[in-house]
Amino acid sequence: MLGWSLVALVIAALAARGAIAYAHRRGMLDQPGQRRSHTLPTPRGGGIGIVLGCLVAMPGVFLSLPGPWSAWTVASLALALLLVAAIGWWDDHRPLRQWPRLGVQLLAIALFSVSLLAGTSLAWAWLPLLVLAGGWSINLHNFMDGIDALLAQQGVFVAVGLGCLAASIAQPALAGAGFVVAAGCLGFWLYNRPPARIFMGDVGSGSVGLLLFALVAMLWRVEPGMLWPALILGSAFVADASLTLLNRFLRGRRWYAPHREHLYQWLVRSGRTHARAAAWYLAWNLLVAAPAAVVARQLPAMALPACVAVYTAAGATWIVTKRRCVRRASLKDRHVAT
């Protein structure tokens, strides 16, 4: 398990470093702008390292450690990852319209979900729900990839947490897969920590969203009660992306258009550094999400109430903190104008 994690970390780090030179040669640079949170042109596409690391190490983990995963399930996950990464890599080179990109993502999720349900007693009625959940996971992680280190940091935390949950129910292959994903994100983080030398790009953000969804779905398949602590682990990102989308929808704005209305973006707009904004999310993960996930795991009767409580608290925190950031940003802009 440790060996495969080290393989993923090394591949992700080396590929991210190589992607910096490649992005400069191809002109794949994210330029500063009104809807962006960085101030210098920065290469994108470094998430290709996470993809390569996981494509090499995850099959090795699943095939070498005990678990109920067929070769078909492992192959379908690899294929889904390739599809999502490929469409993201294309988008990093030449921006695509949202509908072709979404179509490929949903196809990838459907292929994996079919293999997950096949040969089990689970009803096929779960298939559309899995496809919708997977599509949302891919896109919400893409939405949340906007400042240095934030998504890589979240990927490490959630994947380690999912690996620990899998280990606690005697699923070594699934635990190893979680640690591999975390190692891949850590390898990329080395070049993405503030000040970032490269951004993850759609190739990475969509792939991380797919991988975390796949780990949660596989955990749910072997032990349905693990869904609640798994959802708690991702509460910071799910709450921010969902509430921001809902707010834009209610205001009649195009939800899919680029913007700077996520909480992490308001934290930066109000004067905080990328490192400090990322620290807010890390604090939530360590002080709220992790302890609540432990409670949900150890006390199954409290799992659903704990999940509801965490998301309620996340929603309230989002509302209060965003209002304060908006006021602070307004005062800052007024001070600059005068």
KEKOLBA-719015 format. One record per atom (N, C-alpha, C, O, CB): y, x, z. Coordinates in steps of 0.001 Angstrom, whole numbers, plus 500000, padded with zeros to 6 digits. Glycine has a CB too. Layout:
! KEKOLBA-719015
YXZ...
END
This chain:
! KEKOLBA-719015
498790500827500000500000500000500000501265500865500000502185500648499212500003499062501220501284501859500912502433502754500990502588503550499698503704503760499222502291503704502185501454503996499128501518504772497897502141504000496754502988504530496035500148505227497506501731502755496576502295501948495499503787501665495736504569501607494787501519500628495369504170501492496994505596501273497300506416502508496943507518502392496408505787500925498798505882503684497237506589504916496882506703505066495366507723505529494856505872506136497480505649504670494652505700504702493184506835503823492676507612504239491817504355504239492577506930502594493214507984501671492779509366502222493102510285502107492290507801500301493440509522502819494281510821503365494683511246504497493753512386504527493289510767503867496135510341505421493481510670506581492636510998506134491214511978506593490626509498507592492619510175505236490659510435504762489290511779504052489221512554504281488293509308503816488813512062503185490202513322502436490188514515503367490284515514503172489590513358501426491332514422504381491139515539505315491302515749506161490051516880506324489594515299506222492508514673506696489499514803507531488298515310506719487113516154507184486347513457508181487948514788505495486967515224504653485842516681504244485994517413504186485006514341503403485731517113503959487226518520503604487446519433504768487087520496504585486494518751503185488908518997505970487458519797507152487112519864507337485600520927507636485055519212508415487773518729507158484922518737507260483467519552506164482812520165506380481767517333507222482943519562504978483428520306503849482861521802504092482881522530503521482068519987502574483617522274504924483790523707505225483840524134505924482546525123505541481921524042506111485077523381506947482154523700507664480922523522506764479708524342506788478790522822508911480785522458505970479698522201505066478574523340504058478426523797503804477311520858504329478766523800503485479531524866502483479472526160503086478940526883502432478189525103501873480857526459504317479317527670504976478810527556505196477298528526504998476565527905506332479538526372505607476833526192505823475392526322504529474605526882504529473509524834506453475118525811503425475146525815502152474438527047501304474717527180500206474176524593501378474797527940501796475547529138501032475874528859499826476750529625498862476728529811500586474620527774499856477526527429498740478414528167498912479738527581499304480747525884498661478648529459498613479713530299498785480890530943497457481261531497496764480407531377499861480644530867497108482535531576495929483030533007496330483335533266497167484199530879495329484295533935495715482605535343496040482777535949495191483898535566494036484077536112495825481459536893495761484650537588494954485670538313493790485017538717493866483857538589495820486473538472492726485764539161491562485224539406490536486307539004490713487457538363490944484085540077489451485920540455488421486883539237487785487542539301487383488704541290487351486202538119487689486804536934487027487339535895488011487850534743487641488078536318486148486286536299489269488032535377490273488543535930490874489825537134490824490079535126491371487493535038491444490631535427491937491944535513493457492017535732493999493101534462491445492969535345494168490886535444495621490909536703496061490182537302495286489437534199496267490276537103497315490400538376497811489871538220498913488837539209499325488232539224498311490991537004499401488618536760500465487647535663500045486674534747499319487060536375501779488362535740500498485396534634500219484466533332500804485016533276501977485386534939500803483052532303499986485062531042500401485695529859500060484800529791498945484282530875499729487075528920500993484602527739500705483780526921499551484369526942499313485576526860501963483652526209498849483505525308497793483971523917498034483376523743498832482455525848496372483575522954497331483922521586497448483417520667498287484277519522498534483897521611498016482059521152498739485445520327499585486300519122498873486892518188499518487370521157500135487403519139497530486862518004496777487387516732496952486586515664496518487017518345495336487444516831497590485413515631497868484632514649498720485443513438498648485233516000498579483312515173499521486363514308500342487204513439499508488128512270499830488342515137501298488019514004498434488678513227497536489537512097496917488729510965496820489201514130496430490151512414496498487506511414495879486635510282496853486346509110496508486496512057495406485321510627498070485930509601499057485588508752499417486804507528499514486709510248500320485010509409499614487943508673499946489147507676498871489543506545499171489925509624500187490272508104497603489448507222496497489816506118496282488778504993495936489139508034495215489985506424496480487506505398496325486472504282497350486633503126497068486316506023496452485083504620498529487122503608499565487337502857499344488647501628499415488682504259500951487335503602499074489729502991499087491062502359497765491486501337497764492173504017499470492066502951496638491087502420495360491575500993495078491090500159494676491900503332494232491139500680495271489812499276495075489415498326495983490186497221495570490540499114495323487919498747497215490448497919498116491229497648497579492624496529497674493128498572499468491320498677497017493244498510496437494584497552495246494548496621495170495350499875496000495156497784494318493616496963493110493563495501493415493228494597492727493701497533492144492539495274494434492422493911494738491998493170495660492962491944495754492915493935495361490636493915496340493838493274497288494751493142496777496177492385497344496964494041498565494762493865495713496525493819495177497880493220493773497875493333493063496876495228495159498504492585493362498975491958492036499028492978490905498921494080490984499465491167491886500319492589489864498214493449488684498076492845487703497096491968488071496315494859489085497619493300486454497122492705485414496272493309485343494883493326484273494273492850484081496932493808486472494364494576486435493128493711486886491952493188488000491931495831487318493245493578485992490983492786486303489797493559487237488875494777487375488991492396485014489050492846487866487973493490488727486982494458487922486129495483488439485684492439489413486092494127486646485903495018485788485120496349485587485836497404485643485204494355484430484848496311485356487140497550485170487897498390486435487873499605486379487679497243484769489345497741487577488069498470488851488051499071489107486675500218489541486565497541490014488448498297488840485623498790489051484258499932488100483937500898488488483280497656488870483241499830486856484395500888485876484102502175486242484818503262486022484286500447484460484508502068486800486022503262487253486730503916488411485982505138488456485840502912487674488168503097489344485506503635490472484736504300489992483452505365490479483074502523491477484407503662489032482784504238488496481550505549487765481831506522487922481094503243487549480861505573486968482896506800486260483266507921487252483561509066487045483159506557485353484488507582488330484265508585489350484566509101490003483290510299490248483152508002490412485501508191490282482359508613490864481084509554489932480329510557490386479777507396491186480220509249488643480295510089487688479570511482487595480183512486487656479473509434486309479555511536487447481494512837487320482169513638488616482029514843488585481781512643486968483671512960489750482189513656491031482050514144491240480622515251491736480415512738492186482463513328490866479630513694491069478225514921490261477844515828490772477187512532490698477315514953488987478257516106488158477905517355488637478654518470488542478140515823486668478224517158489150479873518283489707480616518793491004479998519999491241479935517885489948482057517854491846479538518230493109478884519003492837477596519974493527477286516975493962478580518559491821476850519268491410475637520679490953476003521652491330475350518497490276474898520779490141477046522075489617477461522996490734477938524212490650477764521897488578478563522430491774478535523259492907478959523832493670477770524917494246477858522445493854479832523094493671476649523568494352475448524509493470474622525544493925474135522384494786474595524131492215474478524901491289473657524814489906474291523778489248474196524382491267472180525894489457474940525844488207475705525290487028474899525650486818473741527226487864476206524404486267475550523765485105474950524377483825475492525003483823476552522257485125475207524192482741474761524544481430475287523570481085476401522450481594476435524526480346474170524001480210477320523194479967478508521894479234478211520914479435478927523987479187479504521846478377477166520663477557476948519464478332476425518361478108476923520989476463475999519607479236475445518441480055475064517929480911476217516722481075476394518796480954473888518853481450476993518452482269478136517684481434479160516651481861479676519683482914478794518201480244479443517533479365480402516163478929479884515217478814480663518404478133480694516049478686478584514776478273478011513692479321478204512560478989478554514942477976476542514031480584477977513066481671478166512690481789479641511524481996479975513643483012477648513674481657480512513401481753481948512447480653482412511513480919483169514708481678482740512679479423481962511811478313482362510411478460481785509431478101482438512415476984481921510307478985480564508995479247479978508236480266480824507048480089481092509138479750478524508908481315481237508274482341482065507780481751483381506657482020483809509253483490482336508625480947484019508240480318485288507060479381485080506148479340485907509429479547485899507066478633483993505976477687483717504649478420483533503623477981484051506292476850482462504664479530482802503435480301482591502860480786483917501658480675484157503703481499481665503714481317484768503250481786486070502773480630486938501738480738487596504359482550486784503512479526486947503176478392487806501844477759487411501072477342488275504283477347487751501574477686486112500286477144485649499143478000486183498142477469486664500235477082484094499286479312486100498228480197486601498089480088488115496996480265488653498515481651486207499188479798488801499154479686490255498402478429490696497674478449491688500576479674490818498585477340489955497961476069490320496524475953489826495720475231490416498774474924489773496199476662488744494863476541488153493787476980489151493934477980489852494766477382486860492729476220489191491607476565490051491817476278491516491040476741492351491295477979489894492864475515491854493108475138493246493038473624493372492924472906492378494483475668493737493107473155494604493111471711494845494523471129494809494710469933495031492461471403496188495512471971494531496894471510494482497114470623493265496599470905492183497862472701494456497870469563493443498130468614492353499042469234491306499934470021491624498758467320492898498801468864490042499644469374488956501046468796489000501930469245488271499014469067487613501252467797489859502603467257490039503555468304490607504774468160490521502567466036490957502984469364491192503823470444491713504441471281490594505426471982490828503008471341492635503889471222489396504335472107488319505826471971488013506529472981488011503540471827487067506347470746487752507792470666487461508656471128488627509731471688488412508168469243487095508206470903489847508987471351491007509018472876491080510049473472491389508403470769492312507878473495490792507830474959490780508726475530489683509417476527489895506387475444490587508712474895488508509539475378487403511019475268487750511795476186487481509237474591486117511409474140488349512816473971488736513206474971489820514281475568489761513071472533489229512333475154490808512635476094491887512737477518491359513625478273491754511566476016492980511821477882490461511867479226489893513105479457489050513731480514489126510640479478489062513458478457488240514669478583487432515908478722488291516814479493487973514816477389486516515946477971489386517105478065490280517136479427490970518209480009491131517074476931491334515984479942491378515953481247492030516471482343491095517253483197491513514527481575492491516045482320489850516511483315488881518021483262488742518689484295488760515848483095487517518558482058488603519990481931488330520846482111489567521951482648489480520278480593487719520353481666490732521181481866491924521307483349492265522351483790492745520594481101493118520246484119492018520356485554492270521260486224491232521920487219491529518962486207492262521288485680490025522241486166489030523671485851489457524562486688489313521946485547487655523896484637489985525229484254490458525696485164491603526880485482491711525229482784490919524759485574492446525116486320493651525201487827493420525444488584494360524113486037494737525005488263492195525095489687491873526512489982491399526781489995490198524043490096490785527424490220492355528807490399491941529561491497492657530658491864492236529524489149492125528993492036493743529653493149494423528608494225494731527403493976494691530365492666495733529095495407495035528216496558495248527192496288496349527538495844497443529042497794495598525931496564496037524823496615497003524326495259497484523256495194498088525240497407498182525058494173497240524720492901497886523340492391497478522521492087498345525769491855497553523066492291496178521783491744495740520632492696496059519560492251496468521818491451494241520841493997495878519788494956496206519452494891497692518283494935498074520214496383495816520472494788498518520279494665499964519496493399500309518589493430501141521633494658500685519849492300499672519154491037499919517703491113499440516796490599500094519886489876499219517498491752498304516146491899497785515261492672498747514109492298498968516172492590496438515789493744499319515023494525500290514673493668501501513522493635501935515813495775500728515676492973502045515451492178503263514433491067503047513474490943503809516761491576503745514638490262502014513755489117501797512339489579501440511362489021501940514317488211500683512223490589500582510892491048500172510128491657501350508926491430501481511010492076499035510804492422502204510144492948503402509709491797504305508596491798504831511085493912504169510597490811504482510248489661505308509045488905504780508163488520505547511418488729505411509005488688503464507865488002502860506593488833502994505510488290503209508145487698501384506731490160502865505579491026503055505035490930504473503821490908504675505945492461502735505925490872505451505489490744506848504829489391507098503834489315507820506680490928507800505371488322506511504742487007506657503338487016506065502407486466506655505595485920505981503186487647504888501869487726504263500902488539505118499736488171505263501979488341502866501379489630505675500520490452506533500075489678507766498959489863508250501249491733506954500950488808508275500620488056509494499535487018509274498934486549510241501851487378510028499268486646508024498184485693507730497058486383506967496297485744506240498719484490506915496969487694507146495871488485506584495788488386505064494731488097504503494558488041507187496917488631504412496979488675502952497533490037502529498702490142502158497864487507502385496702491079502584497209492437502321497752492645500914498731493370500738496121493430502562497138492023499905497633492213498538499032491624498388499910492244497788496673491569497518499234490435498929500547489798498842501570490554499677502728490683499279500467488335499298501145491054500838502044491867501656502462493123500898503636493494500886501371492248502992501481493773500263501788494968499491502745494687498353503619495501498057500526495572498953502583493528497705503488493156496617504911492985497132505865493394496469503012491865495939505060492381498311506391492240498898507030493584499172508216493778498906506320491440500179506248494519499704506796495849500002507120496619498720508046497429498706505807496653500859506371496376497654506670497004496368508014496522495834508831497323495382505556496707495349508242495207495889509524494656495431510668495232496262511707495608495721509520493105495519510471495299497579511502495866498448511778497322498091512933497747498059511082495756499919510722498086497823510895499497497468511650499647496155512502500524496020509537500195497371511334498781495176512059498825493912513538498548494101514382499232493522511472497830492937513854497544494913515262497223495189515947498373495923517118498662495675515369495927496021515219499026496823515794500157497551516078501330496618517108501992496742514854500597498674515162501586495681515394502661494722516648502435493907517400503374493645514211502804493801516885501176493496518112500861492776519330500935493687520392501397493270518014499481492150519182500480494933520304500477495886520916501865496049522116501987496294519838499958497249520107502901495915520617504260496070521769504548495118522638505361495433519505505262495847521790503898493962522854504101492971523836502921492913524823502953492179522240504324491591523543501886493698524381500690493679525198500522494957526075499661495030523522499468493463524905501357495978525652501226497221527104501637496975527368502455496094525012502088498349528050501083497743529472501349497488529824502830497626529384503497498562530329500532498442530624503338496681531054502704495423529933502792494385529373503864494156532353503379494877529617501676493773528464501601492878528629502502491662529686502541491032528242500168492429527543503234491343527525504035490123527000503226488943527228503587487788526672505289490321526299502135489229525780501259488182525510499889488789525177499773489968524485501849487537525660498847487963525346497490488387523939497113487936523376497731487033526377496494487828523385496095488578522026495674488279521915495066486896520931495311486197521547494686489313522901494277486480522843493602485187521899492411485235521171492222486210522403494575484096521917491606484172521042490433484116519571490817484090518724490063484567521370489594482898519261491985483536517864492430483495517296492555484902516110492312485123517747493775482756518150492938485856517692493105487229517846491868488082516933491508488824518421494220487863519000491206487986519250490071488869518277488927488599517744488330489535520685489584488706518045488620487322517084487573486999515682487947487422514924487099487892517110487277485523515329489214487257513990489668487621513765489622489127512688489239489583513760491077487108514772490011489898514656489920491354514483488459491770513667488152492639515900490539492046515248487562491152515094486145491452513704485640491148513137484871491924516099485342490684513142486066490017511778485677489659510771486226490664509900485492491130511436486166488248510880487493490997509904488129491885509919487508493272508860487279493856510177489622491987511105487233493809511168486620495137510608485204495104509916484787496032512613486606495658510907484460494033510308483129493896508789483226493830508093482452494487510848482421492642508268484167493044506820484311492889506159484630494224505100484084494533506496485406491865506767485502495014506199485841496314506173484628497247505189484397497950506993486978496955507259483862497245507303482651498081506255481644497615505556481051498436508714482009498043506144481449496307505178480483495771503749480902496086502917480057496417505357480332494256503456482178495987502108482660496292501801482534497782500673482224498167501948484117495845502808482777498612502652482605500048502389481132500379501534480811501204503904483115500792503131480257499729502950478802499920501556478361499478500953477487500101504025478013499132501046478964498407499732478550497919498623478850498924497703478051499096499428479238496600498711479992499580497644480350500517497864479741501903496906479528502646497541481865500632499124479461502254499421478881503570500710478068503465501798478617503639499551479997504668500600476760503182501801475933502947502847476017504059504044475926503787501393474498502775502409476189505307503358476258506406504279477467506360505309477492507035502623476259507687503915478473505565504758479664505440506012479415504594506902480263504530503954480800504834506074478263503956507240477967503121508522477973503939509548478474503479507071476616502429508476477421505150509712477278505937510271478607506400511465478839506208509462476401507138509487479501506999510063480813507322510476481598506086511432482372506135509075481626508121509762481405504973510147482094503736511512481616503256512339482426502838509089481868502637511756480315503310513053479777502894514165480233503825515293480458503387513007478252502847513851480371505103514857480843506062515339482238505687516528482537505800514284480847507493514421483092505243514794484468504902515870484519503819516733485396503852513566485243504442515830483601502871516801483604501775518001482716502003518742482439501061516136483190500524518219482258503231519247481246503503520658481676503125521443480848502665519223480888504950521001482946503307522372483388503000522701483177501534523755482631501209522558484865503365521816483600500647522065483470499214521932482023498740522747481543497952521106484359498435520904481334499224520685479955498783521869479078499177522339478273498373519378479390499382522353479228500408523474478416500872524746478721500081525441477801499649523714478651502364525053479999499890526276480372499176526242479877497733527193479245497273526471481894499205525159480159497020525075479762495615525063478238495465525730477698494582523821480365494970524316477550496312524184476097496184525487475390496511525899474487495782523075475582497093526146475788497602527392475132497984528517475447497010529364474594496746527794475548499385528533476654496477529544476998495478529350476173494212530315475653493650529488478498495148528106476053493765527810475245492581528189473794492817528807473173491952526326475351492208527830473238493972528153471848494287529656471643494323530156470637493819527533471439495626530378472575494908531825472471494992532470472478493609533392471707493342532383473607495833531977473355492730532529473412491377532187472133490598533007471624489834531992474656490629530977471629490800530569470406490109531440469218490542531882468432489704529080470106490386531679469093491833532476467980492343533931468073491895534618467056491794532405467939493862534397469277491629535768469474491160535884469389489645536966469579489090536286470811491631534773469104488977534795468930487535534914470212486748535376470202485607535900468049487171534493471341487354534572472626486659533235472953486018532200472426486426534992473749487627533252473819485017532007474244484368531257475152485319531696476269485593532285474969483012530122474676485827529390475426486845528846476753486327528652477698487091528256474591487375528599476810484995527978478007484431528999479037483977528620480140483581527095477630483271530291478703484025531325479639483575531548480726484631531405480455485824532652478889483281531898481955484217532184483014485191533330482597486114534278481933485694532534484339484468533219483000487375534256482631488346534180483584489529533320484463489583534092481150488818535094483395490475535098484205491697535224483280492907536118483456493735536261485252491676534341482306493009534445481316494074533305481357495079533278480554496012534516479964493481532359482283494904531335482452495933531980483032497186533035483663497124530181483369495429531330482807498321531888483307499572532045484819499546533063485340500001531011482897500743531046485539499016531149487002499003532342487452498165532949488482498455529853487630498458532683486680497119533845487019496297535142486739497044536105487498496931533817486235494980535168485639497813536354485351498614536542486395499706537675486728500052536254483955499231535454486912500250535582487971501249536301489180500656537153489781501310534195488383501783535958489535499413536609490664498748538034490301498365538941491116498533535816491094497504538246489106497857539591488680497451540558488637498630541766488798498458539529487308496789540018488418499830540877488335501014541172489710501609541838489811502639540228487450502069540677490772500961541046492119501380539935492964501961540159494128502293542106492032502358538742492407502092537635493191502639536999494040501544537021493669500371536578492268503285536441495162501925535774496029500970534411495439500596533903494539501265535614497452501548533828495969499507532486495537499128531485495820500245530613494999500526532046496234497836531614496977500875530682497345501948530799496385503121529792495999503715530940498782502419532004496005503449532185495104504586531691493698504256531103493025505103533660495061505003531934493259503023531446491937502624529922491895502657529331490928503138531957491573501217529292492949502142527832493014502174527325493048503609526252492520503905527330494244501406528095493669504503527696493745505906527671492361506548526867492115507447528643494667506678528537491457506103528522490084506619527168489439506341526583488801507216529662489244505983526682489610505129525391489007504764524243489694505504523284489039505913525166489093503235524340490994505672523311491710506410523276491248507867522203491093508450523553493226506333524452491030508447524516490554509832523847489182509965523099488941510913525984490480510311524118488284509010523466486972509036521949487140508958521206486509509710523973486084507869521504487986508053520063488180507865519394488696509142518331488211509529519806489158506710520020489677509792519397490312510945519556489500512230518659489485513072519978491685511142520693488828512379520977488131513630520554486663513619520308486083514677522441488222513932520469486059512435520130484632512352518820484413511596517875483842512141521263483854511666518763484866510341517606484549509492516316485170510022515299484483510123517857485028508067516343486449510357515115487116510808514564486506512097513377486181512148515378488601511019515394486337513153514853485708514374514350484283514139513321483892514690515917485690515460515066483508513329514636482137513056513328482112512285512480481252512525515712481387512278513157483055511356511901483128510604510734483475511526509630482960511352512009484167509476510977484344512502509935484688513472509547483458514285508362483204514502510411485822514408510543482693514736510264481466515485509460480492514638508492479899515113511572480807515952509865480328513381509160479409512486507728479866512231506835479037512057509908479281511161507504481167512207506144481672512002505287481500513249504125481104513157506182483142511598505852481793514406505078481757515643504876480349516184503888480085516868505750482597516684505800479445515886505719478070516386505727477117515198506786476609514833506898477749517365504574476862514588504522476030513378505181474663513534505756474146512577503096475835512967505108474071514725505727472757514931507251472826514827507911471819514567505327472193516295507803474030515035509256474206514981509729474742513638510925474963513451509706475138516082508808474957512696509165475621511440510185474816510636511230475344510256507915475854510599509888473547510378510820472722509604512140472521510335513194472698509724510194471372509294512131472152511638513420472040512339514221473334512335515446473305512213513191471606513762513532474480512471514246475757512438514887475990511078516016476472510993513297476910512775514162475645510009514705475804508660515935474927508459516947475377507923513641475467507610515841473661508896516977472738508777518160473252509587519298473204509120516583471318509249517901473743510795518981474243511651519674475445511020520900475545511053518436474620513032518890476359510445519474477554509827520349477175508638521451477703508490518367478528509380519874476275507797520666475899506630521897475087507028522936475180506375519810475102505647521792474301508082522970473590508585524009474586509093525200474464508806522575472603509710523537475565509848524449476596510346525037477410509204526214477770509238523724477520511326524221477703508186524721478452507032525801477667506304526812478232505888523575478788506070525586476366506151526588475526505493527890475498506269528966475624505685526061474110505321527803475336507580529007475307508406529733476653508369530961476702508297528652474938509852528970477734508418529557479075508340530252479283507004531337479862506947528481480150508547529632478816505934530205478942504592531553478229504525532524478784504012529238478368503529531616477015505036532849476221504965533969476885505777535080477069505279532596474781505481533667477240507023534693477810507901535170479160507379536373479415507319534153477960509331534234480022507003534603481366506549535366481325505236536309482091505043533362482232506396534965480434504329535670480356503050537103479885503258538022480408502628534936479412502083537303478914504128538670478440504394539537479564504942540695479710504552538652477262505383538981480345505835539748481464506388540047482500505323541144483057505285538995482113507547539085482763504461539300483740503387540361483255502401541188484043501945537984484017502646540342481973502071541337481417501145542730481557501737543668481948501043541034479931500832542866481238503022544177481378503663544612482838503698545774483151503440544144480805505086543690483715504013544023485143504076544393485683502701545331486469502572542849485944504653543654485262501667543969485700500310545328485181499873546076485889499198542891485236499333545657483940500254546964483367499888548091484149500543549106484435499907547045481879500299547915484494501814548937485284502504549078486670501886550182487200501758548601485409503990547948487242501509547961488560500880548696488524499556549515489400499277546541489069500676548408487497498712549082487385497412550578487133497603551402487643496845548453486248496569550917486346498618552331486050498868553062487316499307554214487541498935552479484941499943552377488143500105552990489397500575553195490357499414554223491030499334552115490061501662552206490422498500552314491306497334553447490845496426554179491668495875550982491346496551553594489519496267554617488969495380556035489249495895556975489393495114554411487467495220556165489322497216557487489568497773557763491057497953558840491434498414557631488855499100
END
